[in-house]
Amino acid sequence: MKATQLVLVIVIIATVSCAKKTTSSTSRTGTTQSGKYTEDLSVLRPKVEEDTARNQVQANESNTKATTYVEPKYAINDTLHSVLDSISRFNHSVGFVDGFTIQVYSGLKREEALNAKKSLSTSLPDIDSELQYVQPNYRVRAGKYYDRFAAQRDYVAIKKHFPNAILLPERLPIR
């Protein structure tokens, strides 16, 4: 008897758990719908009267006035031109600008400097290089850059071939 009651309880639980469940929900307006949840938010929308909106638009249009051109009384054009001319003359008299270059080799042996310049020109032909002699050292420098950002791109490429390369500040002549 206990076995039949146990089987009966299991069958009832299985049928109840497998049955389709219907749920009902209540929206904000108090209506109940089964299956889908809907909510009516039209109650919360602000209500605007059309006449009020038109009056506000007309009021905004009436506040804007047409402006007329007024000739300036105190122009600084002549003063500004003289200051810019003096700055230009100063820049031309200096003859150089601060920039950057990449030093590939620095040492005492001329042959090693020439080999470094040759291998640089073969591995990266688009970068100009020059050999300098400042007693007692030979230096191979590559590129002339006005900003560090442009120099950094070539520096990374050169660093792959020459691990001892360094980025140096240098004064570049103005042409």
C-alpha angles and dihedrals in degrees: 000000000000089000093055091047090051092050090047092052092049092050091050093049091048093050094046094048093048095047119109110260121218118200128194125206133193120225126209092269092055098248118136123219127176123227101008132061114224131170128196110218097170088102090066097050116107115247116226124188114226095225092056092051092050092049091052092051091049091048091052091050093051092053094061113086130193111252123215127214114264120200110233114246099199111044119180096193095112093047092047092050092052092050092048091048091053091050090050092050091050092051092050092049092053094060097197142064131206113258144138140263135181118240110211101174137014121175150111100264119087094198092056090049091051091047091050091051092048094049090047092052092048096045097041108019095170093065116081116226134188136193117228129188117206106170118287098005135069115213131193113202128182130205134351116239131183095203134033094235093064091043093051093061093056091039091061091051093048093045089064091061099030112035092185094057117125135193112238134187112240139173110246121204118243114230 
